[in-house]
């Protein structure tokens, strides 16, 4: 049942009486604090709050002598694989352009990592595409796919292809039953850019059952568009999906399963292409006024009610899904990217907003509560006017994960210097890592985003990737030191 505007407006009047409708977690702000902007204007650049920041996080980053990854004192990293250099168990080189990743613990305390490779278009365009492993290929013309990386407890690493012949595998999401959903960030059809089949779908990859990964089939019920991330509501059965697209900006989607369907291992592949209902979101403020674009929110703690509008042609045979809606029918946002489930709902990212959006910013993180049917702005990053500097001026949040130690951890995909950074429950951000290989400084103007940020099940290891050239890292250290006086107030479930 959707939340009507009248219900939301009536409930919003209770805020003054101490009723919290925005979820149980404290609102996050960018450090420094909440940022406001004039209507239709540009958010100001972040200010500084060095004294406050010194009290959070893990301390300053220590420059890596090896020139790869700078970390706080007491932390270290291991390179698990490197595109073109390490090898799959079948002998081919590790493919490049690592993106969304999730970790699954094996029975011996090691980790199985399913990793997307964001390789767009024809295989000939890439020196290290995902190998066309026999039986695992969807479209032999496509360069992308997923690899499974087994980081064993004894320190050894084994890699193999999960699926191949897909395109632009960007983000994705972990399922409650222990598989990975990989989304294609493309709308290419057969005959376009070297493709022999239609693309723009979600595929399921099982790290524990390679037989299931053979003869990969898209989950067409989730729609065909420029997919980013996916989360599954295990209690209600809904699947939520972000779209990273422009002209016009992308949408947030909800898929409702058909009557009688029960989620579980390997059930999604059996769905009919038109199974269930796919809808796009439409939000409105506390006065019941429709909000056309999420960039309109300029204060941390902003709460919007959510309605859902049915998609007419989810396979986008003639018109892209996002273009099937007229102005005023749905809410849009620039670069809807990472998502992660936690606190009984999910966090999702709008990476930045520029000329395509009503108000400019350099990143938002929202929280959706399925119980309250609201979204709440948790993190807001002002426009970064010094992308070559490094003074906690983060921009372009992309992949996101919930930390078992409180708050969220975000992979930066902005301009200039690139970081992994965290955000605490009480509104401060702090550095976790800095890319030193291609770091966007004046000395090294080329830069690469971080991707695939995810914790191991035991919380001891943070995995992340430097997308180009394609390096997968395991980061360990005293994670428990983060804000020990506030532990117990974390985001994770």
Rosetta blueprint (number, residue, H / E / L):
1 X L
2 X L
3 X L
4 X L
5 X H
6 X H
7 X H
8 X H
9 X H
10 X H
11 X H
12 X H
13 X L
14 X L
15 X H
16 X H
17 X H
18 X L
19 X L
20 X L
21 X L
22 X L
23 X L
24 X L
25 X L
26 X L
27 X L
28 X L
29 X L
30 X L
31 X L
32 X L
33 X L
34 X L
35 X L
36 X L
37 X L
38 X L
39 X L
40 X L
41 X L
42 X E
43 X L
44 X L
45 X L
46 X L
47 X L
48 X L
49 X L
50 X H
51 X H
52 X H
53 X H
54 X L
55 X L
56 X L
57 X L
58 X L
59 X L
60 X L
61 X E
62 X E
63 X L
64 X L
65 X L
66 X L
67 X L
68 X L
69 X E
70 X E
71 X E
72 X E
73 X L
74 X L
75 X L
76 X E
77 X E
78 X E
79 X E
80 X E
81 X E
82 X E
83 X L
84 X L
85 X L
86 X L
87 X E
88 X L
89 X L
90 X L
91 X L
92 X L
93 X E
94 X L
95 X L
96 X L
97 X L
98 X E
99 X E
100 X E
101 X E
102 X E
103 X E
104 X E
105 X E
106 X L
107 X L
108 X L
109 X L
110 X L
111 X E
112 X E
113 X E
114 X E
115 X E
116 X E
117 X E
118 X L
119 X L
120 X L
121 X L
122 X E
123 X H
124 X H
125 X H
126 X L
127 X L
128 X L
129 X L
130 X L
131 X L
132 X L
133 X L
134 X L
135 X L
136 X L
137 X E
138 X L
139 X L
140 X L
141 X L
142 X E
143 X L
144 X E
145 X E
146 X E
147 X E
148 X E
149 X E
150 X E
151 X E
152 X L
153 X L
154 X L
155 X L
156 X L
157 X E
158 X E
159 X E
160 X E
161 X E
162 X E
163 X E
164 X E
165 X E
166 X E
167 X L
168 X L
169 X E
170 X E
171 X E
172 X E
173 X E
174 X E
175 X L
176 X L
177 X L
178 X L
179 X L
180 X E
181 X E
182 X E
183 X E
184 X E
185 X E
186 X L
187 X L
188 X L
189 X L
190 X L
191 X L
192 X L
193 X L
194 X L
195 X L
196 X L
197 X L
198 X L
199 X L
200 X L
201 X L
202 X E
203 X E
204 X E
205 X E
206 X L
207 X L
208 X L
209 X L
210 X L
211 X L
212 X L
213 X L
214 X L
215 X L
216 X L
217 X L
218 X L
219 X L
220 X H
221 X H
222 X H
223 X L
224 X L
225 X L
226 X E
227 X E
228 X E
229 X E
230 X E
231 X E
232 X E
233 X L
234 X L
235 X L
236 X L
237 X L
238 X L
239 X E
240 X E
241 X E
242 X E
243 X E
244 X L
245 X L
246 X L
247 X L
248 X L
249 X L
250 X E
251 X L
252 X E
253 X E
254 X E
255 X E
256 X E
257 X L
258 X L
259 X L
260 X L
261 X L
262 X L
263 X L
264 X L
265 X L
266 X L
267 X L
268 X H
269 X H
270 X H
271 X L
272 X L
273 X L
274 X L
275 X L
276 X L
277 X E
278 X E
279 X E
280 X E
281 X E
282 X E
283 X E
284 X E
285 X L
286 X L
287 X L
288 X L
289 X L
290 X E
291 X E
292 X L
293 X E
294 X H
295 X H
296 X H
297 X L
298 X L
299 X L
300 X L
301 X L
302 X L
303 X E
304 X E
305 X E
306 X E
307 X E
308 X E
309 X E
310 X E
311 X L
312 X L
313 X L
314 X L
315 X L
316 X L
317 X L
318 X L
319 X L
320 X L
321 X H
322 X H
323 X H
324 X H
325 X L
326 X L
327 X L
328 X L
329 X L
330 X L
331 X L
332 X E
333 X E
334 X L
335 X L
336 X E
337 X E
338 X E
339 X E
340 X E
341 X E
342 X E
343 X L
344 X L
345 X E
346 X E
347 X E
348 X E
349 X E
350 X E
351 X L
352 X L
353 X E
354 X L
355 X L
356 X L
357 X L
358 X L
359 X L
360 X E
361 X E
362 X L
363 X L
364 X E
365 X E
366 X E
367 X E
368 X E
369 X E
370 X L
371 X L
372 X L
373 X L
374 X E
375 X E
376 X E
377 X E
378 X E
379 X E
380 X E
381 X L
382 X L
383 X L
384 X L
385 X L
386 X L
387 X L
388 X L
389 X L
390 X L
391 X L
392 X L
393 X L
394 X L
395 X L
396 X L
397 X E
398 X E
399 X E
400 X E
401 X E
402 X E
403 X L
404 X L
405 X L
406 X L
407 X L
408 X E
409 X E
410 X E
411 X E
412 X E
413 X L
414 X L
415 X L
416 X L
417 X L
418 X L
419 X E
420 X E
421 X E
422 X E
423 X E
424 X L
425 X L
426 X L
427 X L
428 X L
429 X E
430 X E
431 X E
432 X E
433 X E
434 X E
435 X E
436 X L
437 X L
438 X L
439 X E
440 X L
441 X L
442 X L
443 X L
444 X L
445 X L
446 X L
447 X E
448 X L
449 X L
450 X E
451 X E
452 X E
453 X E
454 X E
455 X E
456 X L
457 X L
458 X L
459 X L
460 X L
461 X E
462 X E
463 X E
464 X E
465 X E
466 X E
467 X L
468 X L
469 X L
470 X L
471 X E
472 X E
473 X E
474 X E
475 X E
476 X E
477 X L
478 X L
479 X H
480 X H
481 X H
482 X L
483 X L
484 X H
485 X H
486 X H
487 X L
488 X L
489 X L
490 X L
491 X L
492 X L
493 X L
